[in-house]
Amino acid sequence: MRIFIPAVLLTALLGMTGCEPEGPARDIGDNIDQVLDNAVSSSAPQQYETVAPTSAPEPEVIEQQKEQLQHAAEEASQEAQERLDEILENTLEQP
């Protein structure tokens, strides 16, 4: 009996550590993915010139794509930071 109770308690504790976290932190990874997907899809109306498959893209097209990707990354980063600040604020307000 002395070995049985600690073994049961140890098993219960190990089982609890495998559970997903509760609260606002549990879905932060999903939120970051969603923000990135939204940023990329919001910049969908792109105006690219059609380039023949064998030729290299024009420097202007490359620069435009680079600016659009940078803009999307900045928006996603800003939205993720705002969401993280909101989560931290809500977490700090809880007792």
Rosetta silent file (secondary structure, phi, psi, omega in degrees, C-alpha in Angstrom):
SEQUENCE: MRIFIPAVLLTALLGMTGCEPEGPARDIGDNIDQVLDNAVSSSAPQQYETVAPTSAPEPEVIEQQKEQLQHAAEEASQEAQERLDEILENTLEQP
SCORE:     score description
SCORE:     0.000 S_00000001
   1 L     0.000  -31.781  179.711    0.000    0.000    0.000 S_00000001
   2 L   -65.765  -32.361 -179.029    2.924    2.346    0.664 S_00000001
   3 L   -84.524  -31.131 -175.068    4.110    1.969   -2.933 S_00000001
   4 H   -66.735  -47.413 -176.587    0.648    2.073   -4.498 S_00000001
   5 H   -65.168  -48.439  177.417   -0.454    5.563   -3.325 S_00000001
   6 H   -62.626  -34.027  178.828    2.744    7.399   -4.386 S_00000001
   7 H   -65.974  -40.671  178.211    2.652    5.570   -7.737 S_00000001
   8 H   -66.123  -43.001  178.715   -0.946    6.689   -8.304 S_00000001
   9 H   -64.006  -42.046  178.568   -0.106   10.269   -7.315 S_00000001
  10 H   -63.372  -42.465  178.504    2.956   10.294   -9.577 S_00000001
  11 H   -63.822  -41.341  178.974    0.908    8.945  -12.488 S_00000001
  12 H   -64.211  -43.223  178.926   -1.773   11.590  -11.911 S_00000001
  13 H   -64.438  -41.679  178.130    0.831   14.377  -11.819 S_00000001
  14 H   -65.399  -36.944  177.610    2.500   13.129  -14.995 S_00000001
  15 H   -65.883  -36.034  179.253   -0.889   12.928  -16.693 S_00000001
  16 H   -70.428  -30.875  179.781   -1.663   16.518  -15.737 S_00000001
  17 H   -71.207  -21.641  178.873    1.598   17.790  -17.215 S_00000001
  18 L   -83.548   -6.660 -179.635    0.598   16.361  -20.585 S_00000001
  19 L   -73.560  154.456  177.099   -2.600   18.421  -20.683 S_00000001
  20 L   -73.008  149.071 -178.275   -2.850   21.467  -22.881 S_00000001
  21 L   -67.101  150.855  178.497   -2.453   24.808  -21.108 S_00000001
  22 L   -98.551  164.482  174.139   -5.538   26.695  -20.029 S_00000001
  23 L    89.551 -167.522 -173.255   -6.257   30.375  -20.418 S_00000001
  24 H   -69.827  -19.669 -176.700   -5.307   32.915  -23.052 S_00000001
  25 H   -77.637  -15.936 -173.203   -1.846   31.464  -23.748 S_00000001
  26 H   -69.657  -26.516 -176.198   -3.155   28.183  -25.150 S_00000001
  27 H  -112.499   18.111 -177.597   -4.206   29.606  -28.521 S_00000001
  28 H   -67.878  -35.100  177.525   -1.481   32.166  -29.149 S_00000001
  29 H   -64.412  -40.556  177.188    0.235   29.974  -31.743 S_00000001
  30 H   -65.055  -37.806 -179.817   -3.031   29.630  -33.658 S_00000001
  31 H   -66.054  -39.706  178.763   -3.565   33.384  -33.469 S_00000001
  32 H   -63.994  -44.121  177.753   -0.137   34.107  -34.930 S_00000001
  33 H   -61.755  -41.133 -178.652   -0.786   31.712  -37.814 S_00000001
  34 H   -65.912  -40.970  179.292   -4.190   33.292  -38.419 S_00000001
  35 H   -63.516  -42.985  178.486   -2.731   36.819  -38.456 S_00000001
  36 H   -63.772  -43.416  178.324   -0.088   35.783  -40.978 S_00000001
  37 H   -62.369  -41.746  179.570   -2.679   34.104  -43.186 S_00000001
  38 H   -65.283  -39.328 -179.300   -4.914   37.184  -43.019 S_00000001
  39 H   -66.703  -40.863  179.988   -2.043   39.511  -43.879 S_00000001
  40 H   -69.194  -42.242 -178.856   -1.026   37.455  -46.882 S_00000001
  41 H   -73.033  -26.920  179.021   -4.599   37.067  -48.138 S_00000001
  42 H   -72.476  -22.346  177.632   -5.392   40.770  -47.596 S_00000001
  43 L   -94.990   22.671 -176.493   -2.599   41.701  -49.974 S_00000001
  44 L   -63.419  -38.326 -178.742   -4.112   39.375  -52.614 S_00000001
  45 L   -70.340   83.126 -177.491   -4.985   42.006  -55.233 S_00000001
  46 L  -101.096  145.209 -178.830   -1.527   41.994  -56.722 S_00000001
  47 L  -116.840   88.327  179.427   -0.677   43.540  -60.032 S_00000001
  48 L  -103.727  147.223  174.066    2.159   41.547  -61.552 S_00000001
  49 L   -81.493  145.886  177.479    3.268   41.671  -65.107 S_00000001
  50 L   -76.550  127.088 -177.829    3.183   38.405  -66.980 S_00000001
  51 L  -118.497  138.059  177.651    6.733   37.184  -67.544 S_00000001
  52 L   -61.584  141.469 -175.467    7.755   34.417  -69.882 S_00000001
  53 L   -60.438  -25.574 -176.703    8.836   31.312  -67.923 S_00000001
  54 L   -89.146  -15.517 -178.085   12.301   31.263  -69.468 S_00000001
  55 L   -97.412  158.080  178.124   13.187   34.913  -68.793 S_00000001
  56 L   -78.290  148.154  179.005   14.172   36.465  -65.488 S_00000001
  57 L   -64.982  152.161  177.837   11.628   38.771  -63.782 S_00000001
  58 L   -67.089  147.494  178.734   12.010   42.480  -64.231 S_00000001
  59 H   -59.543  -32.625  179.646   13.755   44.300  -61.362 S_00000001
  60 H   -66.412  -39.231  179.542   10.657   46.475  -60.848 S_00000001
  61 H   -66.361  -43.458  178.719    8.479   43.389  -60.368 S_00000001
  62 H   -61.614  -43.755  179.953   10.937   41.899  -57.899 S_00000001
  63 H   -64.280  -40.802  178.808   11.074   45.169  -55.967 S_00000001
  64 H   -63.523  -44.009  178.138    7.261   45.413  -55.927 S_00000001
  65 H   -62.958  -40.778 -179.865    6.957   41.843  -54.621 S_00000001
  66 H   -63.157  -43.517  178.682    9.599   42.524  -52.002 S_00000001
  67 H   -64.851  -40.311  179.250    7.753   45.645  -50.798 S_00000001
  68 H   -65.402  -42.120  178.333    4.427   43.797  -50.659 S_00000001
  69 H   -65.924  -40.220  179.076    5.929   40.942  -48.636 S_00000001
  70 H   -64.884  -41.443  178.573    7.640   43.377  -46.295 S_00000001
  71 H   -63.474  -43.873  178.815    4.384   45.295  -45.831 S_00000001
  72 H   -63.356  -40.011  179.228    2.458   42.073  -45.114 S_00000001
  73 H   -66.438  -39.722  178.655    5.104   40.965  -42.610 S_00000001
  74 H   -65.034  -42.773  178.007    4.990   44.343  -40.841 S_00000001
  75 H   -62.949  -44.384 -179.908    1.185   44.219  -40.616 S_00000001
  76 H   -63.724  -40.700  179.043    1.258   40.662  -39.299 S_00000001
  77 H   -64.341  -42.446  179.759    3.917   41.563  -36.756 S_00000001
  78 H   -65.491  -44.048  178.750    1.957   44.578  -35.577 S_00000001
  79 H   -64.164  -40.237  178.731   -1.294   42.577  -35.265 S_00000001
  80 H   -65.581  -40.216  178.522    0.503   39.791  -33.418 S_00000001
  81 H   -64.936  -41.173  177.990    2.096   42.301  -31.031 S_00000001
  82 H   -63.115  -42.256  179.730   -1.289   43.924  -30.361 S_00000001
  83 H   -65.728  -41.194  178.470   -2.862   40.508  -29.696 S_00000001
  84 H   -64.672  -42.727  177.601    0.003   39.524  -27.396 S_00000001
  85 H   -61.147  -40.249  178.390   -0.296   42.815  -25.485 S_00000001
  86 H   -63.315  -43.462  179.303   -4.044   42.206  -25.129 S_00000001
  87 H   -64.448  -44.684  179.392   -3.456   38.686  -23.811 S_00000001
  88 H   -63.401  -40.485  178.835   -0.802   39.898  -21.365 S_00000001
  89 H   -63.419  -43.866  178.935   -3.070   42.699  -20.178 S_00000001
  90 H   -66.378  -35.238 -179.851   -5.959   40.296  -19.608 S_00000001
  91 H   -69.223  -41.279 -179.113   -3.648   37.852  -17.843 S_00000001
  92 H   -69.203  -27.686 -179.966   -2.266   40.526  -15.511 S_00000001
  93 H   -76.599  -22.124 -179.151   -5.779   41.700  -14.618 S_00000001
  94 L   -76.032  146.390 -179.198   -6.845   38.215  -13.481 S_00000001
  95 L   -70.487    0.000    0.000   -6.270   37.384   -9.781 S_00000001
